[in-house]
Amino acid sequence: MTATPTVAVAVHDGFYGCGTGAGYANFGTLRTLTDLLPASVRLAVLPLRLDRSSPEHHPAWHARTRRLLRNATILPVDNGTGGQNRWGRLGNFRHLVRMTADRLHALGRSADPLLIIAFDAPFLGLGSALSPGLVPHLVLAPRSSAAIHAPHDLERRGWERDGLLAAVAGGARIATISPFMADHLHRDYGVPSEAMVSLRDGLTEDDWSGHGISAVPNLPPFVFSMGRAEPYKGFEDLLDAWELLERDGVSLPLLVLAATSESPEPTPYQNVLRDRAERLASPVRMLTRFTPDVAHLLRHPRVRAVVVPSHAEPFGRIPMEAFAAGAAPVISTTSQGLRDQIRDGDTGFLCAPKSPPSLANALLRALHLSADQRLSMRTRARQAALRDYDHPAALRTFLTQTAPWLTHSGPDTRLR
């Protein structure tokens, strides 16, 4: 059998649908790889399978991904949920790792040289499941961790730590999506710094070209906040800050709160948020059903500000995406990876996490900007995004370090 140079990429989101920031990031990486890899290199994608009956399966997104990857080898993997849930529980992670390892062992028989990149926490046990000969070809790229999003789940935290350290002991490397994530993995999981390689999350050409004006064209001027309907996203802090501004007599625009899920019916937490919003005197429009089109509101011509009130974000794509979309100003907490994305008063406004008064103050500063000040801030933010969040350039550097045998296709496609 003739061996083929191969780059294999495992993803849990961003292929059959996109319900998380990780899904957008995974799609951007796959999009960039199709540009960078020469025709002589096989791109093999191992997506977590989602059945068409799953609310997390997005047919339009899946069709777009299949068009993008029409020349790639697609090897779906399963996590034991019957294609219904991209995440699941720790038992589903273990199931996913075993099947992914089986796929990679079969692929490895016809792959030489080989690079394996496995994105995010569900794959962190992969180093323990692969044969010793494949582990040195592996890069684990966690976009989140139990210590960040499920700190009380000690069993999962231990599984992640054991998986990371076993992979490193076998010769694998750990990719870091942000400076915060590098510090976190070293401090909280004991990953040696010398085992890490940077693969910074960022923007691709698609993020700059955009998808046109939002499908909700008739909105008045509005402040926009979006994310999954989870307490750690800080939406209750935003509503509390909004009420503080009301009490101070501030004239407020419409607040569009896209606290979304993929459930066909509002979740209990979404009902909590809706009840809280309805007690406010100023208008709030809630969007509860996630579709990949929700982010198009960042490109709406009447967006006055974008708010990211999160308590926990290993990277946090929304400020960066807002910069690219020209939505300004961005108000963000200083939580975790978010603190590195905004220069206070220059490219946006910062506030303390879990502090409605601090958020209210940042909102007031943003709403008091003149048109010229907003334009100047938007220009600086876009320039910063071009400089700091060039994903094609980051991926090219990453491949140079992890696959020195690889000859990149075409010219340098960096954004700047």
N, C-alpha and C positions, 0 to 999 in steps of 0.2 A: 504494500500500500504506500502510495506517495504521500509524504508529509507536507502539510500546508501551513505556512505562517498564519497564526490565528490570534485574534484578540477576542476574548469571551467576556461578556458583561452580564451580570445577574442583577435584576431589578425587581422590586416588589410593587412599585407604582410607576405610572408614566407610560405603560404600554397598552393595556386594555382600557385604561381610563386614567384619570388624573384627579386625585382627591386631596393631595397634600403638596406642600412646597417641595418635598422630596421628589414627587412625581414630575413637577415642572423642571427641577434640576436634572433628573435622570433623562428626561426627553432632550434637554439642551445638550447633555453629554453625548447622547446617541446621535443627535443632529450634527454635532461637531465631528464626531468620529467618522461619519459618512463622508465628510469633506476631507479629513486628514489622512485616512488610510488609503494606501494605493490599492489598485485593483488586484494585485497579487496577494493581498492579505485578506483572509477570511474574517469577517465580523460575525461572531456568533452571539446571539442575544438569548438569555435565559430569563424570560419574564414569568412572574408568578401568575398562573392562569386564573382568569376570572370568567365565570360562565355568563352568558348573555342574560340569564335570569337574575343576576346579582345587581342590586342598586348601585354598586360601585363600578359596573361596566358601562362605559360611555361609548356608544357605537360610532359617533362622529370622530371622537378622539382616536379610537382604535383604528378606524379606516385611515386617518391621517398618519398614524404611526406605521401601518403596513405599507403605505405608499413610500414613506421615508426609507423604510428598511426592506424594500422590495428585492434588493440584492444580498441581503444578509441571511444567515442560517438561523431560523427561529426554533428554539428548543424549550417549550413551555415546561414549567415545573409547578408542583402542587404542594399546598401546605396542610392538606387534610380537612379543609372546610368545604369541599365540594365546589370550589370556585366561587364561593359566596363572599369571602372576607379577605382583604389583602393583608390584614394584620393578624388577628386572632390572639391566642395565648401562647405561653412558652412551649406547650406541647406542639402547637402548630409550627413554631420556629424550628423545633427539632425535626419534625416531619419534613419541612422545607429543606433543611440542611442536608438530610439524608438523600432526598431525591436529587437535589442540585449536585451533590457529590457524585451520584451515579451517572448523571448526565455528563459531568466533566470528565469522569474516568473514561467513558465511551468516546467523548470528543478528543481527549488527549491521545488516543491511539493513532489519530491522523493529524495531529497538530504538532508542529515543530518549526520554529520556536513558538512559545505560547505565553500569553499574558492573560491572567484572570483578574477581573475587577468585580467585586461583589459590593453593591451599594446598600448600606443601611443595616440597622440592628437585627432584622430577622435572619441575616446571613452570618452573624458574628461567630457562630460555632463551626463554620465551614472548615477552618484549619484543622480541627480535630477529626473531621470526617473524611478528608482527602488522604490519599496515599502519600507517604513521605516524599515521593518523587515529584508530586505536583505542588506541594505547599510552597516551595521557593518561587513558584510562578504566580503566587496569589497576592493580591492587594485587597485588604478589607477597607471599605470606605464608609464608616458610620456617619450618618447625617443627624443622628440623635442617640440617646442612650436612656436606659432605665433610671440612672442616677439623676437625669434631668427631668424626665417626664413621668417616671413612676418610682420615686425614691423609696417608697415603702415596700416595693416588690423585691425583697432581698434575694429570692430565688433567681429571678431573672437577672438581677445585677451580678450575682455570682456566676451565672451561666455566661454572661457577656464577658466578664473579666477572665474567666477560665478560657473562653474561646479566643479572646484577643492574645493572651499570653501564650497559649499553645501554638497559635499561628506564628507569632514572633519567634518562639523557640525553634520552630521548624523552618525558619528562613523567610517567612512572609513579611510584607511591609504593611503599614497602616497609613492610609491616606487621611489627611486632615483638611476639612472644608473651610476652616477659619482659624485665626490665631487663638480665639477662645477655645475651640474644640481641641486644638493641640495641647493647650494647658490643661484642659479638663481630662483628657485621656491619660496624660502623664500623672496628674495629681490624684485623680479619683479611681483610675484603673491600673496604674502602675506600668503603663506602656513606656518603654524606654524611648527617649527622644531620638536616639540614633536609628530606631526602627521606623520612624515616621517619614512621610514624604508629603509635600504639599500638593493638594488638588483643590484649589480654592473655588468655591462656588462663584458663579458669575453670570454674565449676560452673553447671549449669542446674537447673531444677526437678526434672528426672528424677533427678539425682544425689542429691538430698535425699530424694525419695520412695522411692527404692530399689526392689528387686524381691523383698523378703521374705527369709526366712532361707535360708541356703545349702542346696544339695541334698545336702550331706554333714553331716547333723544330729548324728551320734553321735561326733564327735571329742571327745577330752578337751581340757583347756586346752592351747593351743598358741601358738607364735610363728609368724608368717606372713611369707613373702617371695615376691614374684612378679615376673615379667618374662620377656622373651624369653631363650632359652638362648644367650646371647652372652657372651664373656669380659668385655666392658666393663660388664656388669651387676653384677660383683663378687660373684657367688655363691661363688666359691672363698674369698674373704676371709671371708664369713660362716661357711663350714664350718671354716675355720682358727680363727676367733674362738670358735666353738662348742667346738672341741677345747681351746683354751686354758682355757675355763671348766671343762670336764671335768677337766683336769689340776689345777685349783685346788680341786676337790671341790665345785663348785657343783651343786646339784640342779636339773636342767634339765627343762622341759616338752618335749612333742613339738614338733619343728620341721617345719612343712609348707612345703616348698620347691617352688613352682610355677615351675620353670625350663622354659618351654614352647616348643614349635614347632608348626607346622601340618603337619608331616610325619607320615604314618601310622605310621612307625617311629621309635624314638629316634634322634637324631642322634649322631654321634661325640662331640660335646661333652657332650651329655646323659649319655652313658655314662661319660665322665670324671667328671662330677659325681656320678653314682650310685655309682661305685666309691669315690669320696672319702667320700661319706655313709655307705656301708656299713662303713667302717673306724672310725666313731665308736661309742662305747659307748652313748650315749643315742639314743632313737628319732628317726628322720627319715623322713617320708613325702614321696616325690617325686611331683609331678604333671608329666607331660611333654607331654601333648597339649593345645594351646590350644583353648579355646572361649571365647566372650564371657562365659560363666558363671563363669569362674575368679575374676573380681573379686568375685563374690558372697560369697566367703569373708571379705571385709572386714566383712561384716555378721553374721558368725557370733557367737553370744552368748559363745563360749568363747575368742575370740581375746585373747591376753594382751599382744601387742605386734606391730607391723608393722615390718619391717626393709627399708630401701632402701639397699643397699650399693654403688650405682653409681659408676663412675669418670667417666661422661660423661652429662649430662642437660641439654639446652638449657632445659627447664622442669622436667619430672618431675611427672607427674600423681598418682602414687601417694600422696604425703603428703596432698595436697589431697583426694583421694577417700577416704582413710582418715579424715580430719577429718569429712567429711560423713557417713560411715558410722558414726561413733562408735567407731571402732577406736582404742584408745589403750593405751600411748603409741606414737608413731612414732619410730623410730631411723633417722636418715639421715646420709649423708655430706654434706660441705660442697662437693661437686663442682658447679661451674658453677651452673646455675639452681636447684639444690636448696638452696643456702646461704641463699636468701632466704625459704624456706618455713617454717622452724622457728626459734623462739626457744629456745635451749638451756635446758632445765630449766623452761621455762614452757609451751610447747605441744608439746614433745617433747624428744628428745636428739640431739645432733650428734656426729659423729666424723670423723676425717680419712679421706679416701679412700685405698684401697690400704694400709690399716693394720689388720690383724687385732687387734693389742693395743688400739688406740683403739676399735675396734668392740666388742671384748669388754668394755671398761670401760663403754661406753654401754649395752650389753645388761645388764650387772650393775646399773647404776643403774635401768634400766627394770624389771627383774624384782624389785627390792627395794621398789618402790612399794607402799604400803598400798592397800586398796580405796578409801579416801577420797581419797588422793592421785591415784589413777588417775581417779576421777570428776571431781575438780577439773581435772586436766589435759585430760581429754576435753572438758569444758565450755569451757575457754579456747580449745582448738583449734577447736572448732566455731564459736565466736564470731569467731575470727580468719578462718576460711574464709568466713563470711558477709560480713565486712568487706572482705577482700582479693581474693576470687575469684568475684565476681559477674559471670558472663559476659554475661547479658542487659544489665546496665548498661554493661559495656565495649563490647559490640557496638553498643548504641544511640549511645554517644559516637562510636565509629568511623564509623558511618553518617552522623552529623551532620557529620563532618569530610570524608568522602569522597563523599558523595551529598547535598549540601545541598538538592537538589530533592525529596528523599524526605520524605513525611509519614508518620510512624510510625503504625501501627495500634494502637488501643486505649490503655489506660493504661500507665504506666511499669511494666514487669514485673520490675524489679530485685528481687533476693532479700531484701535487707535492708529 
